[in-house]
Each structure stands twice: as structure tokens, then as C-alpha cells.
């Protein structure tokens, strides 16, 4: 993959499972969605280490938990709505409570599921997973970061929720040089007027918003938060001290998501004006992705507008 190529993070997830399956003792479970989650790639490469549990996400999670007790590293995959939503109880009680080494590969997160509509557009998964003690949450910004996230999850001892998308999005990082550290965000641009904290597909949107602001003489620091829990509060607070205003951007409900986590950290440590860009506590709807992104304000123009509003609140 090259910088600028558009690749869905779910595609990178499937490729990474195959790549790291040759290096680590991982097994993969799916809930009858392997073609969509791209775990089919792992099934084709390692059929004896792949298990289709059918449309029974709760059972899949429980079986993955049992597998973890044997020392293997299981990945349990389905749509975000069916893992963080339908199987929440099993994730909480069978994985979170005993702190088992299970990795949850949740694909098709957010409104960019498009025509599948509100029932499948999971904008609440970060909130539910944040509520589970000891759960690590990684939301990669591109295919390169998605690949790195899979290996980081394998090397991390404990439950990890990996959030992947259906939409092909721009590749931002070079595969050969990119390094990921769980819990450490990345400052992509320096700025003195406002800080834009973004996660997932909104990182590329935030970078475009930074360019729009620069055209108006406004300097924006853009931070990529790939790990939402644990959050890199040190980096966010340091940037807030430099700029005095913050905007958060995410493809998730503003309640309980990354923006909420940022607000919690800032309110306790260094209160500054914050504007949150995300799904404004409403359900999604069926439609083509570009109009949906426009409808819900997940655009460079809206992020830039909120940045100017945050600056005005100083």
C-alpha cells in the first residue's frame, strides 16, 4: 500500500491476520460474516485455525474466551453492532471480568456502513467497550495503522477491541516506517491556535480541516488518537496548553466516545473550550456514504467551523 491509496481498514485487518498468523499462535473465530469481515483470508490460509460459529455472536465470544485459557490468542470477529452490541454481556463477563487475552475484531463500525442503515450502523461501540474495566480500544486511522494495530493487540496481554470500517479511506502512513505504541497518540501537525483530536477515518478529515483553517491564517495542531483506551491524556493536555482550544472528531456518538474521554481528561486536568464533532446523539439512516458524512457533519468544513467556534470561546 502507498500513501494516498484508499483501502478499507477491514481489508487491512484480514491481510494482517494472514501475515501475523505465520508468526504468532493466533486462532480466528467469525459469526458467519467472514466474507464481509475479511477473516475469510485467514480461513483460506490457515483452515485448521479458523472457526465459524454461525450467527451466534454470544457463543462465539464465549468460545474465544475458553480458547484463551489454553494459551492461544483468539480473534473473535463480526460487525461492531453484533460484537459490542449483541455480545456485550459475554464480552463483559466472559472476557472482561476474568481479563482474558481475547482480541475482538469489530468491522463495519460507524455510519459508513451506508445502505445497511441504522440497525447496522454502530455508533455506540466505543462507549460500551470503554465501560468495561481493563478493555483496550484501538481505532486505526488507515490501513497501515490497522495492520500495526493487529500486531500490537497480539503482543498486548489482555482484552482488546479493534474497530475497523467498511469504507475505503486514504492511506496516511508508510508501512515500512510506521510504529504503533498502545496508549500513545501521534501529533501529525503543529499548531498554536487550536488542537484537533481525531480518531479513525476522521483523522484524514481533520488533516483536511487543518488545511482549510490554514487558508484563513489559523494554525491547527492535529492529533491522531488510535488508542481511545488508555487515552494519551499527556499529549492532549500538552497540546491544549499550547493552543487553548480543542475540537474532537470521531465517527461515533459524541456521548461516551473519544470526544467524551477527551472532555473528561481536560476537565480534570486543564479545562479549555472544547467542541465535539461526531454523531449528535441520534441514530444513523440508510444512504450513500458521502451524503451521510455530509448530513452528520463528518466533513472537513464542519470540523473547521467547530475549530473556529472553539477559538472564539477562549
Secondary structure as GFF3:
##gff-version 3
##sequence-region A 1 314
A	DSSP	beta_strand	6	8	.	.	.	ID=ss1
A	DSSP	alpha_helix	9	21	.	.	.	ID=ss2
A	DSSP	beta_strand	26	30	.	.	.	ID=ss3
A	DSSP	alpha_helix	34	37	.	.	.	ID=ss4
A	DSSP	alpha_helix	40	45	.	.	.	ID=ss5
A	DSSP	three_ten_helix	47	49	.	.	.	ID=ss6
A	DSSP	beta_strand	50	52	.	.	.	ID=ss7
A	DSSP	alpha_helix	57	68	.	.	.	ID=ss8
A	DSSP	beta_strand	73	79	.	.	.	ID=ss9
A	DSSP	alpha_helix	80	80	.	.	.	ID=ss10
A	DSSP	pi_helix	81	86	.	.	.	ID=ss11
A	DSSP	alpha_helix	88	90	.	.	.	ID=ss12
A	DSSP	pi_helix	91	96	.	.	.	ID=ss13
A	DSSP	beta_strand	102	107	.	.	.	ID=ss14
A	DSSP	three_ten_helix	111	116	.	.	.	ID=ss15
A	DSSP	alpha_helix	125	130	.	.	.	ID=ss16
A	DSSP	beta_strand	136	139	.	.	.	ID=ss17
A	DSSP	alpha_helix	143	155	.	.	.	ID=ss18
A	DSSP	beta_strand	160	163	.	.	.	ID=ss19
A	DSSP	beta_strand	168	170	.	.	.	ID=ss20
A	DSSP	beta_strand	186	189	.	.	.	ID=ss21
A	DSSP	beta_strand	194	198	.	.	.	ID=ss22
A	DSSP	alpha_helix	202	214	.	.	.	ID=ss23
A	DSSP	beta_strand	220	224	.	.	.	ID=ss24
A	DSSP	beta_strand	227	229	.	.	.	ID=ss25
A	DSSP	alpha_helix	233	243	.	.	.	ID=ss26
A	DSSP	beta_strand	245	253	.	.	.	ID=ss27
A	DSSP	alpha_helix	258	269	.	.	.	ID=ss28
A	DSSP	beta_strand	273	279	.	.	.	ID=ss29
A	DSSP	alpha_helix	289	295	.	.	.	ID=ss30
A	DSSP	alpha_helix	300	312	.	.	.	ID=ss31
###
